[in-house]
């Protein structure tokens, strides 16, 4: 080992020991020379963060942050062995992790960076990224956004890939767990049925499912509640799967699915109910007024609108992109933006709706994500064959990041039911519990 290589190993040891003192995690780091270092007092060695070479340390010291971590995991310069990213994330306190950059000794880090600055390694371009910054489409009006490209990037990777971690119904949204030990399959069926009950669906009614995915809700509503369903999506892969499913179930006379932007539907005031289940995150903040105006236009007077969406916790200032959201829009959800539940309810009221019910599903989504993470990690070999190493690694980290976000309450998800406003009685029972039974 050369003197320079020896100095880099020693610097890496110093940096990791300093970080470990603040993070106090129960897992270890393995350096490129095979040394295993604890990330906290008494840390176990069964799960290890593997650093492939000094270039990874150099990049983290020069540009610390979540974006650099995602880039390094995408290229394989960082890896987790012995467990899934979520299992690793469960080994440290996320309050400590979030504030780590503020707490470390900047001078110590600068001094230890010197051996890594003497030689510059060429950084690989991060694979599986939509763009270079994660800013495309953010804050833009619909005409300036490439919504169909955004949707294709996320959904058209492979139906077989999604089938590795979703339930057999291919429901890609937070499930509803009536008990902690319920299976994902049970919880997703419960969620679909609750949506139908909250919309008070009845035979002969017409339901519009905006962002219908693989057709799970559309088929459930038609089969179980006898309604006619019109579903729209911007994903060709989802549409093909959904249409095959409708045909296999013999529901062609009740369910119509098409590749279409819901804002281009002409038939005003023709739907008794509209469902939107976690498509709203793709719309973009600048287009929220247009979205709710379209829901109002398409519903019959007195019709019910179901809105399930993930939201930010909120704060005193305006909603702006964060380092976390930029990472997600670059690698996972291009063009995605989250509002707050306060914005949702306010905008519904502003744009002609009466809000009837709001329910927080935060802990349900944590359980959902834990199920998805466990299933995808177990099937990671098949996932690599379908979508490649980089995307498989990034999705496992994405599931871990958001599972911990929902656990901590930094991100939430709500089901909101609203009615297109009209004068007079709502015609609904006075008992709020009737929305759930």
Secondary structure by P-SEA (a helix, b strand, c coil): ccaaaaaaaaaaaaaaaaaaaaaccccccccccbbbbbcccccccccccccccaaaaaaaaacccaaaaaaaaaacccccccccaaaaaaaccaaaaaaccccccaaaaaaaaccccccccccccccccccccccccccccccccaaaaaaaaccccccccccccccccccccbbbbccccccaaaaaaaaaaaaaaaacccccbbbbbcccccaaaaaaaaaccbbbbbbbbccaaaaaaaaaaaaaacccccccccccccccccccccccbbbbcccccccccccaaaaaaaaaaaccccbbbbbbbbbcccccccccccaaaaaaaaccccbbbbbcaaaaaaaaaacbbbbcccccaaaaaaaaaaaaaaaaaaaaaaaaacccaaaaaaaaaaaaaaaaaaaacccbbbbbbbccccccccccccccccccc
